[in-house]
């Protein structure tokens, strides 16, 4: 069977689709780059906003147009909350729920899931090897009740994978050449709570750093109320990337209460202060929603001022999107789309300014970069793009592609147009590496 896989949305979706790819290859099937080559197409959908739902439907139609004979299996959050809208799309042969998603490859191949836990090296490095960062799903579902979020409906209650299974997967990924491990989950900070371990994520990260040879470990989004002062001691190990993504959603306390977020300005600001005191020059990023129901001009300005004062290193900005089945969808005072667009634009402009300001702090310093891909070429060589441990997007020109190498550079200047830091590679070390090879 030839399988083509597509995903939309969050890092958790990306982790799931990459796991499926490995499972199909381990079962003896071929993962192909284009839908035209495929017998079976898997689409992992997203429903975080109305735009994401629209894009999910559009992607399914595009896959059918590209390969009319292929059978399409759809999974993910949009198909979970609106299966009837997916079922009528052309080419859709089956829908797999989020709860059964981990068994999708096993069901389609007829191979038991235990088969996929064998060392990948036993079958040789498959054609999906050579990636740089591996997204490892350690947790799914969410027990929070944020009034804007449809994820609790789509993903169900929180549930965690065992430490042993996570460690086994990470060791396998390192064996086939991945350099960085990114831990993902819908509510990552609740890892282990369903096992009765309220400090489960702390213990998991400790185990990964202690029991694997991962050169880098990165944490995805963490809810602020899941962290305490002791959590930041994890960064005593330099392999844990100094990057914290802490979703704020609003910098106004009254809006946060309507969102049912379990934090406020004082608590969030204290957490950021503690992180900066404990972790050296951390990259702290966040999520912001513009135009939540009932958000007045005064509330927006209060939120904007708070976000500006916290001086984040980056922001994901979303215009509020009404999601059926959520409490916010039934609230009064929905904000006009034009106003949401204007507020979103102001946040986005601030985000670009803050991202650039953070990156410029490292000008002239030597940082190690995990080179992820080639973005083009010049007369002087390839334009290599990657990320530092503290998540500064970096580019350098070198005579050869550097993909999947962890190599140092001197940080030079911020390119505003491309939104990355231009850097000078350490040529002497590169030559030494090549000599050893």
ABEGO torsion letter per residue (X at the ends): XBBBBBBBEBAAAAAAAAAAAAAAAAAGBBBBABAAABABBBBBBBAABAAAAAAAAAAAAAAAAABAABBBBBBEAAAAABAAAAAABBGBABBBBAAAAAAAAAAAAGBBAAAAABBAAAAEBBAABGBABBBBBABBEBABABAABAAAAAAEBBBBBBAAAAAAAAAAAAAAGBABBBBBBABAAABGAAAGBAAAAAAAAAAAAAABABABBBBBBBBAAABBAAAAAAAABAABBBBBBBBAGBABAAAAAAAGBABBAAAAAAAAAAAAAABBGBBBBBBBBBGBBGBBAAAAAAAAAAAAAAGBAEBBBBBBBBBBGBAAAABBGBBBAAAAAAAAAAAAAAAAAAAAAAAAAABGBBBBBBBABBAEBBAAEBBBBBBBAAGBBBBBBBABBABGBBBBBBBBBBBAAAGBBBBBBBAAAAAAAAAAX
